[in-house]
Amino acid sequence: MTAQPNAAAPAGSIKLADLTVHRLGFGAMRICSGYTWGMPKDRPGALQVLKQVVALGINFIDTADSYGPEVSETLIAEALHPYPAGIVIATKGGYTRPNEGSWVANGHPDHLRKALEGSLKRLRLNCIDVYQLHTPDPRVPFTDSVGALAALQRAGKIRHIGLSNVSVQQLNEARRIAPIVSVQNHYNYEDQSDESVLAACERLGIAYIPWYPLGAGQSLKSAKLKKIALQHGATSVQVALAWLLARSPVMLPIPGTGKLAHLEENVGAAGLRLSAEQMQTLR
Ligand SMILES: NC(=O)c1ccc[n+]([C@@H]2O[C@H](COP(=O)([O-])OP(=O)(O)OC[C@H]3O[C@@H](n4cnc5c(N)ncnc54)[C@H](OP(=O)(O)O)[C@@H]3O)[C@@H](O)[C@H]2O)c1
């Protein structure tokens, strides 16, 4: 395993208010077992992947209390605490996991307060750099959920607030309560239906974090991505990530993997530049 501290740097940087990170991050959902349920069978291997994330110069790690549940955050601290300077860990609260197949929204202020305390403990932090509301909860007024995070921010437990799985209207509602630094929504080459939220983030100059940036693996199958990959001597996955990076300056992809080889392949996209003609082919 080699340290290549500048591997992620060619992706460029983005500001999350006063924090600056490389525009290619890491999604830490896939380091858990199964569909993000339980400890991975190869725990040392998962810890090695997390260490290599940082060795490759990736300084934005996305996680959530519900990944595992609690497993992803626990492994991040085990692998990386005390955290090197400049590492931003963005966690999320607002989902519970009664079993492997279920994700149940809970945006009640009491739940969010407890969830944040759990994340602080597992990540061994006094303040979370970026705390994201994982999803609006249809049973709780959205403004109550965001209001709870704003109060925790005032209490010094959250540095910056992010949102996930929101509409433009919800983004605007949240911004009336507290500054919002990022939106994390479903977006990738195969599914660009969230264009309106991406455009809103561009207008506001805040980060847009596409989840499933590889279509959860679907990008491997795209004929168009394959064609461009051949022209670069790259892989379809690398072209899918390079396309995202080129699509918008506010894009901050967080590809997820539990495998070292895939991590190294994915970070290889940071320096891949697609021509205007190739971007046109990919439209
Ligand atoms: N906010 C939300 O509601 C939400 C929802 C889903 C995800 N997320 C976040 O977004 C992150 C990214 O999403 P994701 O991990 O679900 O999906 P993804 O990044 O689109 O794709 C990950 C899948 O592709 C595979 N993969 C990764 N790199 C590969 C490579 N180079 N070659 C071949 N296969 C590769 C992974 O398997 P291997 O492990 O075998 O590499 C995994 O099955 C998550 O980790 C999580 O942090 C957020």
The ligand as an SDF file (V2000), in Angstrom:
LIG
                    3D

 48 52  0  0  0  0  0  0  0  0999 V2000
  -27.9870   10.0190    1.5270 N   0  0  0  0  0  0  0  0  0  0  0  0
  -28.4600    8.8400    1.1450 C   0  0  0  0  0  0  0  0  0  0  0  0
  -29.6820    8.5700    1.2350 O   0  0  0  0  0  0  0  0  0  0  0  0
  -27.5020    7.8360    0.5950 C   0  0  0  0  0  0  0  0  0  0  0  0
  -27.9740    6.6650   -0.0450 C   0  0  0  0  0  0  0  0  0  0  0  0
  -27.0100    5.7710   -0.5450 C   0  0  0  0  0  0  0  0  0  0  0  0
  -25.6640    6.0530   -0.4120 C   0  0  0  0  0  0  0  0  0  0  0  0
  -25.2340    7.1880    0.2410 N   0  0  0  0  0  0  0  0  0  0  0  0
  -23.7970    7.5320    0.3720 C   0  0  0  0  0  0  0  0  0  0  0  0
  -23.2620    7.5570   -0.9340 O   0  0  0  0  0  0  0  0  0  0  0  0
  -22.0890    6.7280   -0.9760 C   0  0  0  0  0  0  0  0  0  0  0  0
  -21.9410    6.1510   -2.3650 C   0  0  0  0  0  0  0  0  0  0  0  0
  -23.0490    5.3290   -2.6880 O   0  0  0  0  0  0  0  0  0  0  0  0
  -22.9010    3.7550   -2.7970 P   0  0  0  0  0  0  0  0  0  0  0  0
  -21.6270    3.3370   -2.1540 O   0  0  0  0  0  0  0  0  0  0  0  0
  -24.1450    3.1820   -2.2870 O   0  0  0  0  0  0  0  0  0  0  0  0
  -22.9310    3.5120   -4.3570 O   0  0  0  0  0  0  0  0  0  0  0  0
  -21.8750    3.8250   -5.5420 P   0  0  0  0  0  0  0  0  0  0  0  0
  -20.7090    4.5900   -5.0550 O   0  0  0  0  0  0  0  0  0  0  0  0
  -22.6590    4.3490   -6.6850 O   0  0  0  0  0  0  0  0  0  0  0  0
  -21.4300    2.3490   -5.9490 O   0  0  0  0  0  0  0  0  0  0  0  0
  -20.8610    1.4960   -5.0250 C   0  0  0  0  0  0  0  0  0  0  0  0
  -20.9620    0.0980   -5.6050 C   0  0  0  0  0  0  0  0  0  0  0  0
  -20.1030    0.0000   -6.7260 O   0  0  0  0  0  0  0  0  0  0  0  0
  -19.0530   -0.9250   -6.4370 C   0  0  0  0  0  0  0  0  0  0  0  0
  -17.7980   -0.2880   -6.8610 N   0  0  0  0  0  0  0  0  0  0  0  0
  -17.1820    0.7980   -6.3310 C   0  0  0  0  0  0  0  0  0  0  0  0
  -16.0620    1.0900   -7.0100 N   0  0  0  0  0  0  0  0  0  0  0  0
  -15.9680    0.1720   -7.9860 C   0  0  0  0  0  0  0  0  0  0  0  0
  -15.0260   -0.0680   -8.9980 C   0  0  0  0  0  0  0  0  0  0  0  0
  -13.9640    0.7240   -9.1600 N   0  0  0  0  0  0  0  0  0  0  0  0
  -15.2240   -1.1210   -9.8500 N   0  0  0  0  0  0  0  0  0  0  0  0
  -16.3060   -1.9360   -9.7060 C   0  0  0  0  0  0  0  0  0  0  0  0
  -17.2400   -1.7590   -8.7590 N   0  0  0  0  0  0  0  0  0  0  0  0
  -17.0730   -0.7140   -7.9040 C   0  0  0  0  0  0  0  0  0  0  0  0
  -19.0690   -1.1870   -4.9540 C   0  0  0  0  0  0  0  0  0  0  0  0
  -18.7300   -2.5210   -4.6680 O   0  0  0  0  0  0  0  0  0  0  0  0
  -17.3210   -2.9030   -3.9870 P   0  0  0  0  0  0  0  0  0  0  0  0
  -17.4630   -2.6750   -2.5240 O   0  0  0  0  0  0  0  0  0  0  0  0
  -17.2120   -4.3460   -4.3720 O   0  0  0  0  0  0  0  0  0  0  0  0
  -16.2670   -2.0670   -4.6090 O   0  0  0  0  0  0  0  0  0  0  0  0
  -20.5430   -0.9520   -4.6240 C   0  0  0  0  0  0  0  0  0  0  0  0
  -21.2930   -2.1240   -4.8870 O   0  0  0  0  0  0  0  0  0  0  0  0
  -22.3400    5.6930    0.1280 C   0  0  0  0  0  0  0  0  0  0  0  0
  -21.1350    5.0590    0.5050 O   0  0  0  0  0  0  0  0  0  0  0  0
  -22.9560    6.5500    1.1860 C   0  0  0  0  0  0  0  0  0  0  0  0
  -21.9280    7.2360    1.8900 O   0  0  0  0  0  0  0  0  0  0  0  0
  -26.1450    8.0640    0.7330 C   0  0  0  0  0  0  0  0  0  0  0  0
  1  2  1  0
  2  3  2  0
  2  4  1  0
  4  5  1  0
  4 48  2  0
  5  6  2  0
  6  7  1  0
  7  8  2  0
  8  9  1  0
  8 48  1  0
  9 10  1  0
  9 46  1  0
 10 11  1  0
 11 12  1  0
 11 44  1  0
 12 13  1  0
 13 14  1  0
 14 15  2  0
 14 16  1  0
 14 17  1  0
 17 18  1  0
 18 19  2  0
 18 20  1  0
 18 21  1  0
 21 22  1  0
 22 23  1  0
 23 24  1  0
 23 42  1  0
 24 25  1  0
 25 26  1  0
 25 36  1  0
 26 27  1  0
 26 35  1  0
 27 28  2  0
 28 29  1  0
 29 30  1  0
 29 35  2  0
 30 31  1  0
 30 32  2  0
 32 33  1  0
 33 34  2  0
 34 35  1  0
 36 37  1  0
 36 42  1  0
 37 38  1  0
 38 39  2  0
 38 40  1  0
 38 41  1  0
 42 43  1  0
 44 45  1  0
 44 46  1  0
 46 47  1  0
M  CHG  2   8   1  16  -1
M  END
$$$$
